[in-house]
Amino acid sequence: MPIALITGSARNLGLAFVRHYADRGWRVFATCRDARNADALKAMAAASHGRITVHDMDISDATAVRRLASDLAGQSIDLLVNNAGFAGNGRMGVPFGNTDYGDWLKVFQVNTIGPMMVSEAFAAHVAASDRKIIFTISSRIGPKPTYGVVAYRAAKSALNQVVKQLAIGLAPRGVIAVAAHPGWVQNDKTVGQAALTPDQSVAMLAKIIERLTPADSGKFFDPDGSELPLITQQTAPKPYAMTHERR
Ligand SMILES: NC(=O)c1ccc[n+]([C@@H]2O[C@H](COP(=O)([O-])OP(=O)(O)OC[C@H]3O[C@@H](n4cnc5c(N)ncnc54)[C@H](OP(=O)(O)O)[C@@H]3O)[C@@H](O)[C@H]2O)c1
C-alpha cells in the first residue's frame, strides 16, 4: 500500500489530496496546523478504517516538524505533498509604500522555509519508499502584471528555487522533487470566482504525480502537465485558470 504525507490538510486543496489518495487505497498521514480546527479532516479520518491519521504539524514550528519526523522514524513515505501555504493578510490591498514586513516574514516562513524544513525532516522517510516523490504546491503567481500580493509572489518564486535545490541535493538518494501550480482553485477566499474545485485540481495534479520520473526532478508544472519556467512571467492565463478576470 503506497503511503502519503500531506501538509495543510485541514481544508480545501490539502483536504482534497487526503480524500484523493485515501479513496484509492493509500495510507495517508494528514498533517495540519491545529487538529482542533480540522473537523472535516477528523470526520474523514474517522470513516477511513485507519487509512487516514491526523497529526498536528505547524510547518513554521521547527520543533513540531522534527517531532513528527521523529515519531514516524522508520516509516517510508512514497509521496510527501508540501501543500500548506499562506497568502498574507493584506493580499492585493496593500499599496506600494505601506508594506507590512511582519506579514512578509510569516508568508516566507510558511511558503518558502516551511517546505524546505519539512522536506529535510522527512527526506529519509521519502528516500526509503518505492516512489520517492516530494511534490510541492507553488503558484504561477497571478495571471496579470499587476502590483500586489508581493510577499506571496516572491515567496512562491523562492520556493521554486528551493524545489530545484531539493532536486539536486536529493538526486543521489533517488528522490524526485517537483513543484506544481494547482490552477486557480476554490478556497475560503476564492469560492464563487475560481474555476476549479479542490477535487478537480487534485485530480489533475495526481495525473502529473502518477507519471513522474527522475528526469522530471526540479521541474515546475502547470496543472495540465506542461512545464513552467521557475520564475513565471505574468502573462495570459490558460482557459481553466479563470472564470472571472482577476484584477
Ligand atoms: N487556491 C488557489 O487558487 C491557489 C493557487 C496557487 C497556489 N495555491 C497554493 O495551494 C496551496 C493550498 O491552497 P488552498 O487554496 O487550499 O489554501 P487555503 O484554503 O488557505 O489552505 C491552506 C492550508 O495551509 C494550512 N497552513 C497555513 N499555515 C500553516 C502552517 N504554518 N502550518 C501548517 N499548515 C498551515 C492552513 O491551515 P489552517 O486550516 O489551520 O488555516 C490550510 O489548511 C497553498 O500552498 C497555496 O499557496 C493555491
The ligand as an SDF file (V2000), in Angstrom:
LIG
                    3D

 48 52  0  0  0  0  0  0  0  0999 V2000
   -6.3060   28.2660   -4.3260 N   0  0  0  0  0  0  0  0  0  0  0  0
   -5.5620   28.6890   -5.3510 C   0  0  0  0  0  0  0  0  0  0  0  0
   -6.0820   29.2220   -6.3420 O   0  0  0  0  0  0  0  0  0  0  0  0
   -4.0740   28.5250   -5.3260 C   0  0  0  0  0  0  0  0  0  0  0  0
   -3.3410   28.9920   -6.4180 C   0  0  0  0  0  0  0  0  0  0  0  0
   -1.9630   28.8340   -6.4060 C   0  0  0  0  0  0  0  0  0  0  0  0
   -1.3490   28.1940   -5.3480 C   0  0  0  0  0  0  0  0  0  0  0  0
   -2.0800   27.7590   -4.2850 N   0  0  0  0  0  0  0  0  0  0  0  0
   -1.3870   27.0750   -3.1930 C   0  0  0  0  0  0  0  0  0  0  0  0
   -2.0220   25.8460   -2.9200 O   0  0  0  0  0  0  0  0  0  0  0  0
   -1.8800   25.5130   -1.5390 C   0  0  0  0  0  0  0  0  0  0  0  0
   -3.2430   25.2520   -0.9190 C   0  0  0  0  0  0  0  0  0  0  0  0
   -4.0820   26.3530   -1.2170 O   0  0  0  0  0  0  0  0  0  0  0  0
   -5.5920   26.4580   -0.7000 P   0  0  0  0  0  0  0  0  0  0  0  0
   -6.3030   27.2640   -1.6880 O   0  0  0  0  0  0  0  0  0  0  0  0
   -6.1230   25.1370   -0.2800 O   0  0  0  0  0  0  0  0  0  0  0  0
   -5.3260   27.3910    0.5910 O   0  0  0  0  0  0  0  0  0  0  0  0
   -6.1000   27.5140    1.9630 P   0  0  0  0  0  0  0  0  0  0  0  0
   -7.5200   27.1710    1.8340 O   0  0  0  0  0  0  0  0  0  0  0  0
   -5.7080   28.8550    2.5110 O   0  0  0  0  0  0  0  0  0  0  0  0
   -5.4230   26.3710    2.8430 O   0  0  0  0  0  0  0  0  0  0  0  0
   -4.1020   26.4900    3.2450 C   0  0  0  0  0  0  0  0  0  0  0  0
   -3.8350   25.3810    4.2370 C   0  0  0  0  0  0  0  0  0  0  0  0
   -2.4890   25.5810    4.7060 O   0  0  0  0  0  0  0  0  0  0  0  0
   -2.5330   25.4890    6.1170 C   0  0  0  0  0  0  0  0  0  0  0  0
   -1.4750   26.2360    6.7590 N   0  0  0  0  0  0  0  0  0  0  0  0
   -1.2700   27.5700    6.7710 C   0  0  0  0  0  0  0  0  0  0  0  0
   -0.2120   27.8710    7.5390 N   0  0  0  0  0  0  0  0  0  0  0  0
    0.2390   26.6840    8.0260 C   0  0  0  0  0  0  0  0  0  0  0  0
    1.2900   26.3230    8.8900 C   0  0  0  0  0  0  0  0  0  0  0  0
    2.0900   27.2360    9.4360 N   0  0  0  0  0  0  0  0  0  0  0  0
    1.4710   25.0090    9.1770 N   0  0  0  0  0  0  0  0  0  0  0  0
    0.6720   24.0690    8.6420 C   0  0  0  0  0  0  0  0  0  0  0  0
   -0.3610   24.3410    7.8290 N   0  0  0  0  0  0  0  0  0  0  0  0
   -0.5650   25.6460    7.5320 C   0  0  0  0  0  0  0  0  0  0  0  0
   -3.8850   26.0360    6.5200 C   0  0  0  0  0  0  0  0  0  0  0  0
   -4.1690   25.5960    7.8300 O   0  0  0  0  0  0  0  0  0  0  0  0
   -5.4230   26.1510    8.6690 P   0  0  0  0  0  0  0  0  0  0  0  0
   -6.5880   25.3670    8.1370 O   0  0  0  0  0  0  0  0  0  0  0  0
   -5.0860   25.8220   10.0700 O   0  0  0  0  0  0  0  0  0  0  0  0
   -5.5130   27.6150    8.4080 O   0  0  0  0  0  0  0  0  0  0  0  0
   -4.7720   25.4330    5.4420 C   0  0  0  0  0  0  0  0  0  0  0  0
   -5.1800   24.1280    5.7990 O   0  0  0  0  0  0  0  0  0  0  0  0
   -1.1340   26.6850   -0.9100 C   0  0  0  0  0  0  0  0  0  0  0  0
    0.2470   26.4150   -0.8700 O   0  0  0  0  0  0  0  0  0  0  0  0
   -1.4100   27.8200   -1.8800 C   0  0  0  0  0  0  0  0  0  0  0  0
   -0.4300   28.8300   -1.8190 O   0  0  0  0  0  0  0  0  0  0  0  0
   -3.4440   27.8980   -4.2530 C   0  0  0  0  0  0  0  0  0  0  0  0
  1  2  1  0
  2  3  2  0
  2  4  1  0
  4  5  1  0
  4 48  2  0
  5  6  2  0
  6  7  1  0
  7  8  2  0
  8  9  1  0
  8 48  1  0
  9 10  1  0
  9 46  1  0
 10 11  1  0
 11 12  1  0
 11 44  1  0
 12 13  1  0
 13 14  1  0
 14 15  2  0
 14 16  1  0
 14 17  1  0
 17 18  1  0
 18 19  2  0
 18 20  1  0
 18 21  1  0
 21 22  1  0
 22 23  1  0
 23 24  1  0
 23 42  1  0
 24 25  1  0
 25 26  1  0
 25 36  1  0
 26 27  1  0
 26 35  1  0
 27 28  2  0
 28 29  1  0
 29 30  1  0
 29 35  2  0
 30 31  1  0
 30 32  2  0
 32 33  1  0
 33 34  2  0
 34 35  1  0
 36 37  1  0
 36 42  1  0
 37 38  1  0
 38 39  2  0
 38 40  1  0
 38 41  1  0
 42 43  1  0
 44 45  1  0
 44 46  1  0
 46 47  1  0
M  CHG  2   8   1  16  -1
M  END
$$$$
